[in-house]
Amino acid sequence: MLKNNLKYISLLLLLIMMGCAKRGTITGGLKDTLAPVLKMSFPKNFNTNFKGDEIKLVFDENIKLRNLNKQLIISPPMKNEPLILPTTASKFITIKIKDTLQPNTTYSFNFGQSIADNNEGNPFSQFKYVFSTGDYIDSLSLGGTVKDAYDKEVESFVSVMLYEINDNFKDSIVYNKNPRYITNTLDSLKTFRLENLKAGKYLLVAMKDYNTNNKFNPKKDKIGFNRQFITIPNDTVYELALFREVLGFKAYKPSQASGNRLIMGYEGKVNSVNERPKVTLKNNNDSEASGLSTIVTQLPKKDSLQIWYKPIKADSLALAVAKDKYNVNFSFKIKDQKKDTLNISAVQSGVLNLRDRFTLETATPLVNFDNSKIKLINKGETSIPFTTEYDEFNQKLHFDFQKEPSEQYTISILPGALTDFFEKSNDTLTYKVTTKNTADYGNLSVSLQNVKRFPVIVELTNTKGEVLATGYTEKNTTIDFNLIEPALYTLRAIYDENKNKEWDSGNYLEKRQAEEVVYFSKEIDVRANWDVNQVFDLSLPYIPEPKKKTDKKVGILE
């Protein structure tokens, strides 16, 4: 009887245990969303009369340092960077100062987003450790915004600096000295704030510092500056526009690209005729000889020039390059190499937009044109009058003619119509293009409001910032962009101060700002067979449209 009761009791307990064993989700508890907390520091944060060379920070949990080299901003900058340990997870951070501190100076260590808890990565945002080598902490501040002088969006991690104006100040200080104070916009901010400043007179500078050395390198860095010195304290909100300076012309030693062409790299601008250098090529073995016949063209998509010369018997060549006060001479060996040959190709194939000119590109520069050997007809075989224009610098031959919608054109080029620099002529060439109906395009009329001054350049760009069409006005406030392809467009207006019909960058030493650019805040949707009338108020600042949020599917483990 007792054995039977024990059996029933054991079976009952087993059933109860099985009933309690339900399927479920292992949650692991609530997720940690709290940032680390600084429990104490040695010496105490915001202490004065600092004399030591070591700082210790103690947190309430294990923390880790992330992207410290980008996030940590020390102001004023130190010549010798401090050693910050450990690099592994710990509740402690030790800062070992390896520089001689300036007297009566307030120092700040802004860690940005670099301190985070070890488990979930919750950041201790914008934590600052501040101390003074004097009797008090400087408490003044200055703020503002940073933008790009030409592009719609400014880059991340822009440094903003203050240089003290004293007896030792020179404009060249940005090239070779550290600023008195510095901050950074970090990766997502376009605003800045400099804190713990002392009263005084300063130069305010913004810099996209690619070398991260707090020194301005015009070859790489972008710079923006306030034209006038500023006085602290004041409550002005400053706006700084970053630009890359246009370097003065400089040529690099050329290299031989073929048996009749050299390539020479350069710095500076060569867009217009008066910006291009004078190039003289000579046989190095005959110093008395006059310069060889040459043509200079642009190497596409490179800061390099192509120097074309007719093949000669020589072991070496001498090249003289001159522009304004710049003069340089090169001497180099040449080899017998394969020579470039005449090759002609069409820029457009298939469809020719009604706004465009039919264009041919040539592999070698052309010198002679015989339009009598070129015929342009429509699909009804009616001859269409045309004119040609040759852009020697870019090696492009443009055809201008009255284009009709929904039409087909055939361009026939007979042998000998085009002759290049090396006296080679074309074989028979035939190109066919068609045009679309006007209903396949849209029209955009832009009405400018609150224009501060003329002339104004209005550029129509795609979403990548590439210029697709340009309007120029010296007094009219309406710019028409007709027969444009359906797409999303962006507008920008440029105040053309020097009236050269292009945007000009600034120069720090000349205290010249870049020409002002104003962006229209929204994208403009131009659709086929639509007429869009758009008001562009140049007094309104560009405000980026908020980024659209995307829903992400979250998987659940059951």
C-alpha positions in Angstrom: 0.0 0.0 0.0 2.8 2.4 0.9 4.7 1.5 -2.3 1.6 2.3 -4.4 1.1 5.7 -2.6 4.8 6.6 -3.3 4.3 5.7 -7.0 1.3 8.0 -7.2 3.0 10.9 -5.4 6.1 10.6 -7.6 4.0 10.6 -10.8 2.0 13.6 -9.5 5.2 15.6 -8.9 6.6 14.7 -12.3 3.4 15.9 -14.0 3.5 19.2 -12.0 7.1 19.8 -13.1 6.3 19.0 -16.8 3.4 21.4 -16.6 5.6 24.2 -15.4 8.2 23.8 -18.2 6.7 26.2 -20.8 8.5 27.5 -23.9 9.5 31.1 -23.7 12.0 33.8 -24.6 15.3 34.3 -22.6 15.4 38.1 -22.2 18.6 38.5 -20.0 17.0 41.4 -18.1 16.4 45.0 -19.0 18.9 46.7 -21.5 21.3 49.1 -20.0 20.6 52.6 -21.5 22.4 54.7 -18.9 25.7 56.5 -19.6 28.7 56.1 -17.3 28.9 58.4 -14.4 32.1 60.2 -13.2 32.4 59.3 -9.5 35.5 61.3 -8.7 38.6 62.8 -10.2 42.1 63.6 -8.9 42.6 66.6 -9.0 39.0 67.7 -8.8 37.3 68.9 -12.0 37.5 72.7 -12.4 40.4 73.0 -10.0 42.7 76.0 -10.0 46.5 76.4 -9.4 47.1 73.1 -11.2 50.8 72.1 -10.7 50.9 68.4 -11.4 51.4 66.3 -14.6 48.8 63.5 -14.0 45.0 63.4 -13.8 42.9 60.4 -12.8 39.2 59.9 -13.6 37.1 57.3 -11.8 33.8 56.0 -13.2 31.0 54.0 -11.8 31.4 51.2 -14.3 33.9 49.8 -16.8 34.3 52.2 -19.7 36.1 52.1 -23.1 37.6 54.8 -25.3 36.4 55.0 -28.9 38.0 57.1 -31.7 39.9 59.1 -29.1 42.2 60.6 -31.7 39.2 62.2 -33.5 36.9 63.0 -30.6 39.3 64.4 -27.9 39.8 68.2 -28.2 42.4 69.8 -25.9 42.2 73.5 -25.7 44.7 75.2 -25.8 46.4 72.5 -27.9 49.5 70.9 -26.4 52.7 70.6 -28.4 53.3 67.1 -27.0 50.1 65.1 -26.8 49.3 63.6 -23.4 49.3 59.9 -22.8 45.9 58.5 -22.0 45.6 55.1 -20.4 44.4 52.4 -20.4 43.3 51.4 -23.9 41.3 48.5 -22.6 38.1 48.4 -20.5 38.5 49.9 -17.0 36.8 52.1 -14.4 39.8 54.5 -14.5 41.3 56.9 -17.0 44.8 58.3 -16.4 46.0 61.4 -18.3 49.7 61.9 -18.2 50.7 65.4 -19.3 53.9 65.5 -21.3 54.0 69.2 -22.1 55.0 72.3 -20.2 51.7 74.1 -19.3 51.3 77.8 -19.8 50.9 80.0 -16.7 47.5 81.5 -15.8 45.8 79.4 -18.4 42.5 77.5 -18.4 42.8 74.1 -20.1 39.9 71.9 -21.1 39.8 68.2 -22.2 36.6 67.7 -24.2 36.2 63.9 -24.8 33.2 64.3 -27.2 31.6 60.9 -27.7 34.8 58.9 -26.9 33.9 57.6 -23.4 31.2 54.9 -23.4 30.3 52.0 -21.1 31.9 48.7 -22.0 28.7 46.6 -22.3 26.2 48.6 -24.3 28.4 51.5 -25.7 26.3 54.2 -24.1 28.3 57.4 -24.5 29.2 59.9 -21.8 28.5 62.8 -24.2 30.7 65.9 -24.3 32.4 65.2 -21.0 34.9 68.0 -20.2 37.7 68.0 -17.6 38.8 71.6 -16.9 41.5 73.0 -14.8 43.5 76.3 -14.6 47.2 76.9 -13.9 46.1 80.2 -12.4 43.8 81.4 -9.6 40.5 81.2 -11.5 38.7 79.4 -14.4 38.1 81.5 -17.5 34.3 81.4 -18.1 33.6 83.4 -21.3 32.3 81.6 -24.4 31.7 82.1 -28.1 29.5 80.3 -30.6 28.5 80.1 -34.3 28.0 78.0 -37.3 30.2 76.5 -40.0 29.2 76.0 -43.7 31.0 75.3 -47.0 31.4 78.3 -49.2 30.4 76.4 -52.4 29.1 72.9 -51.6 25.6 72.4 -50.1 26.9 70.4 -47.1 29.9 71.0 -45.0 32.3 68.2 -44.1 32.5 66.7 -40.6 35.2 67.3 -38.0 35.8 71.0 -38.7 38.2 72.7 -36.2 37.3 76.2 -35.0 40.2 78.1 -33.6 41.0 81.4 -31.8 44.4 83.0 -32.1 45.2 85.7 -29.6 46.1 89.1 -30.9 49.2 90.4 -29.1 52.6 91.9 -29.9 53.8 88.6 -31.5 50.8 88.1 -33.7 51.3 87.7 -37.5 48.8 86.6 -40.2 51.1 83.7 -40.9 50.3 82.2 -37.4 47.8 79.8 -38.9 50.6 78.1 -40.9 53.0 77.5 -38.1 51.6 78.0 -34.6 48.9 76.3 -32.4 45.8 78.4 -31.7 45.1 79.7 -28.2 41.7 77.9 -28.1 40.2 75.2 -30.2 37.0 73.2 -30.6 35.5 70.8 -33.2 32.2 70.3 -34.9 32.6 66.5 -34.6 30.8 64.2 -36.9 27.2 65.5 -36.9 27.3 69.1 -35.8 27.4 72.3 -38.0 27.5 74.5 -34.9 30.5 75.3 -32.6 31.0 76.6 -29.2 34.3 77.7 -27.6 34.2 77.8 -23.8 36.4 78.7 -20.9 37.8 81.7 -22.8 39.5 84.8 -21.3 38.6 88.3 -22.4 40.7 89.6 -25.2 41.1 90.2 -29.0 41.3 87.2 -31.3 41.4 86.0 -34.9 38.5 83.5 -35.5 39.3 80.7 -38.0 37.6 77.5 -39.1 39.7 74.8 -40.7 39.1 71.4 -42.2 42.4 70.1 -41.0 43.1 66.9 -42.9 46.6 66.4 -41.3 45.1 67.0 -37.8 48.1 69.1 -36.8 46.3 72.4 -36.1 48.3 74.0 -39.0 46.9 75.3 -42.2 48.2 73.5 -45.3 46.8 75.3 -48.4 47.5 72.3 -50.6 45.0 70.1 -48.6 43.0 72.0 -46.1 40.0 74.2 -46.3 39.9 77.4 -44.3 37.3 80.0 -43.3 37.8 83.2 -41.3 36.1 86.2 -39.8 37.5 89.2 -41.8 37.7 91.4 -38.7 39.3 90.5 -35.4 36.8 89.8 -32.7 36.6 90.9 -29.1 35.6 88.7 -26.2 33.2 89.0 -24.5 30.4 89.6 -27.1 27.2 87.8 -27.9 27.5 87.7 -31.7 26.8 84.4 -33.4 29.4 84.0 -36.1 29.1 82.1 -39.4 32.3 80.8 -41.0 32.4 79.6 -44.7 35.1 77.1 -45.6 36.9 77.2 -48.9 39.9 75.7 -50.5 42.4 78.3 -51.8 43.4 78.3 -55.4 47.1 77.8 -55.4 49.5 79.8 -57.5 50.5 78.2 -60.7 53.3 75.6 -60.3 54.5 73.0 -62.9 56.0 69.6 -62.2 58.6 67.8 -64.2 57.0 66.3 -67.3 57.0 62.7 -68.3 56.9 61.2 -71.7 53.5 59.7 -72.5 54.1 58.7 -76.2 56.4 59.4 -79.1 54.8 62.8 -79.6 53.3 63.8 -76.2 54.4 64.9 -72.8 52.3 65.1 -69.6 53.0 67.8 -67.1 51.3 68.0 -63.7 50.5 71.4 -62.3 48.9 73.3 -59.4 46.6 76.3 -59.8 44.0 77.3 -62.4 44.3 77.1 -66.2 40.6 77.3 -67.2 40.9 80.5 -69.2 43.4 81.6 -71.8 45.0 84.2 -69.6 45.5 81.6 -66.8 47.6 79.2 -68.9 51.3 79.2 -68.9 53.6 79.8 -71.8 55.4 76.6 -72.8 58.6 76.4 -74.8 60.0 73.1 -75.9 63.5 72.7 -77.3 66.0 70.1 -78.4 68.3 69.9 -75.5 71.3 69.1 -77.8 70.8 72.4 -79.7 70.6 75.3 -77.3 70.5 77.9 -80.1 67.5 76.4 -81.8 64.2 78.1 -81.7 61.4 76.4 -79.8 59.7 73.4 -81.3 56.1 73.7 -82.6 53.8 72.6 -79.8 50.1 72.5 -78.8 49.1 72.4 -75.1 45.8 70.8 -74.1 44.1 69.6 -70.9 44.4 66.0 -69.8 40.8 65.1 -69.1 39.8 64.8 -65.4 43.4 65.4 -64.2 45.4 68.4 -63.1 47.9 67.8 -65.9 48.6 69.4 -69.3 49.4 67.5 -72.5 52.3 69.0 -74.5 52.1 67.8 -78.1 55.2 68.0 -80.3 56.1 66.6 -83.7 58.5 63.7 -83.5 62.2 64.7 -83.7 65.5 62.9 -83.5 66.8 63.8 -80.1 68.0 62.1 -76.9 66.7 64.8 -74.6 64.4 67.8 -74.5 64.4 71.0 -72.5 61.1 72.6 -71.4 60.6 76.2 -70.2 57.4 77.1 -68.4 56.5 80.7 -67.6 53.4 82.4 -66.1 53.5 85.9 -64.7 56.6 85.9 -62.4 56.8 82.1 -62.3 59.6 80.6 -64.4 60.9 77.0 -64.3 63.1 74.9 -66.7 63.1 71.2 -67.1 65.6 68.9 -68.9 64.7 65.2 -69.4 65.6 62.2 -71.6 63.1 60.9 -74.2 62.7 57.5 -75.8 61.4 56.2 -79.1 57.9 55.3 -78.2 54.6 54.5 -80.0 53.0 57.7 -81.3 49.4 58.9 -80.8 47.2 58.7 -83.8 44.1 60.5 -84.9 40.9 59.1 -83.4 37.5 60.8 -83.5 34.5 59.8 -81.4 31.1 61.3 -80.7 30.1 62.5 -77.2 26.4 61.8 -77.9 25.3 58.5 -79.2 21.6 57.8 -80.1 19.8 60.8 -78.5 20.8 64.5 -78.8 19.0 66.6 -76.3 17.5 69.8 -77.7 19.6 72.0 -75.4 22.9 70.3 -76.3 25.4 70.8 -79.1 26.5 67.8 -81.1 30.2 67.3 -80.1 33.1 65.2 -81.4 36.2 64.4 -79.2 39.6 63.9 -80.8 42.5 61.9 -79.5 45.0 64.3 -81.0 44.5 68.1 -81.4 43.0 69.3 -84.7 44.4 72.2 -86.7 42.5 72.4 -90.0 38.7 72.1 -90.8 37.0 71.9 -94.1 33.3 72.3 -93.5 32.6 71.8 -97.3 33.4 68.2 -96.7 30.9 67.8 -93.9 27.2 67.3 -94.6 24.3 67.5 -92.1 20.9 66.2 -93.2 17.6 65.4 -91.5 15.5 62.3 -92.0 13.9 63.9 -95.1 17.4 64.2 -96.5 17.2 68.0 -96.4 20.5 69.7 -95.9 20.7 71.6 -92.6 23.0 74.6 -92.2 25.5 74.4 -89.4 28.6 76.1 -87.9 31.5 74.5 -86.1 33.5 75.7 -83.1 36.7 73.9 -82.0 37.8 74.0 -78.3 41.5 73.2 -78.8 42.3 73.2 -75.1 39.8 70.3 -74.5 40.1 68.8 -78.0 36.3 69.1 -78.7 34.6 70.0 -82.0 31.1 71.5 -81.5 28.4 71.6 -84.1 25.7 74.3 -83.9 22.5 74.0 -85.9 18.7 74.5 -85.5 17.4 71.3 -83.9 13.8 70.3 -84.4 11.9 67.9 -82.1 11.2 64.3 -83.1 13.8 64.5 -85.8 16.7 62.4 -87.0 20.0 63.9 -88.1 22.9 62.3 -90.0 26.4 63.9 -89.9 28.6 62.7 -92.7 32.3 63.7 -92.6 34.2 63.0 -95.8 38.0 62.1 -95.9 40.2 65.2 -95.4 37.6 67.3 -93.6 39.6 67.2 -90.3 43.4 67.4 -90.1 45.3 67.0 -86.8 48.6 68.6 -85.6 50.5 65.7 -87.2 49.0 66.2 -90.6 46.8 63.1 -90.4 43.3 63.3 -91.8 40.1 61.4 -91.1 38.5 58.6 -93.1 34.8 58.7 -93.9 32.8 59.2 -90.7 29.0 58.9 -90.2 27.1 59.7 -87.0 23.3 59.5 -86.5 21.4 61.1 -83.7 17.7 61.7 -82.9 15.9 64.3 -80.9 12.9 63.8 -78.6 9.6 65.5 -78.6 9.3 68.7 -76.6 6.6 66.9 -74.5 9.4 64.7 -73.2 11.1 67.7 -71.5 10.1 70.1 -68.8 10.6 73.8 -68.4 11.7 75.6 -65.3 11.4 79.4 -64.8 13.2 80.8 -61.7 12.2 84.1 -60.2 14.9 85.7 -58.1 13.8 87.7 -55.1 15.8 90.0 -52.7 18.9 90.0 -54.8 21.6 92.0 -53.0 23.6 92.9 -56.1 24.3 91.9 -59.7 25.6 90.1 -61.6 24.3 86.7 -60.4 25.1 83.2 -61.7 22.2 80.7 -61.3 23.3 77.1 -61.6 21.0 74.1 -62.0 22.5 71.0 -60.6 21.5 67.4 -60.2 21.4 65.6 -56.8 25.1 64.9 -57.0 25.9 68.6 -57.3 27.0 68.4 -61.0 26.1 71.5 -63.0 23.7 70.8 -65.8 22.7 74.3 -66.9 23.8 77.8 -66.1 22.1 81.2 -66.3 23.7 84.6 -66.0 22.0 87.9 -65.3 23.2 91.5 -64.8 19.7 92.9 -64.1 16.9 90.5 -64.9 15.3 88.6 -62.0 13.9 85.8 -64.2 16.0 82.9 -65.5 14.5 80.3 -67.8 15.8 76.7 -68.1 13.8 75.3 -71.0 13.7 71.8 -72.4 15.4 70.1 -69.5 15.2 66.4 -68.8 12.7 65.3 -66.2 14.6 65.0 -62.9 15.0 66.3 -59.4 17.1 69.5 -59.5 18.9 71.8 -57.0 19.4 75.6 -57.5 22.2 77.7 -56.3 22.9 81.4 -56.9 26.4 82.9 -56.9 27.1 86.6 -56.5 29.7 87.2 -59.2 31.8 89.9 -57.5 34.5 90.1 -60.2 32.1 89.5 -63.1 34.1 86.7 -64.7 31.0 84.4 -64.9 32.4 81.7 -62.5 32.6 81.1 -58.8 35.9 82.3 -57.2 37.4 80.9 -54.0 38.9 83.1 -51.3 42.4 83.7 -50.0 43.3 83.9 -46.3 46.4 86.1 -46.6 44.7 88.5 -49.0 41.7 88.6 -46.5 39.4 87.8 -49.4 36.3 85.7 -48.8 35.0 83.3 -51.4 32.2 84.6 -53.5 28.9 84.2 -51.8 26.7 81.2 -52.7 23.0 80.8 -51.8 21.2 77.4 -52.1 17.5 76.9 -52.6 16.4 74.8 -49.7 14.3 72.2 -51.5 14.8 69.9 -54.5 12.7 70.9 -57.5 10.8 68.2 -59.3 10.6 68.9 -63.0 8.5 66.4 -64.9 7.9 65.7 -68.6 5.6 68.2 -70.3 5.5 70.4 -67.2 6.1 74.1 -66.7 7.5 74.9 -63.2 7.6 78.4 -61.9 9.8 78.6 -58.9 10.5 81.6 -56.6 14.1 81.7 -55.2 14.4 84.1 -52.3 18.1 84.8 -51.9 17.7 86.3 -48.5 16.6 83.0 -47.0 19.3 80.7 -45.5 19.7 77.2 -46.7 18.1 74.8 -44.3 18.7 71.1 -45.1 15.6 69.0 -45.4 15.3 66.4 -42.6 16.4 62.9 -43.6 13.7 60.4 -44.1 13.5 57.7 -41.5 13.5 54.1 -42.8 11.8 51.3 -40.9 13.9 48.4 -40.0 12.5 44.9 -39.4 13.6 43.4 -36.1 13.9 39.7 -35.8 12.5 38.0 -32.6 13.9 34.7 -31.3 11.3 32.6 -29.8 
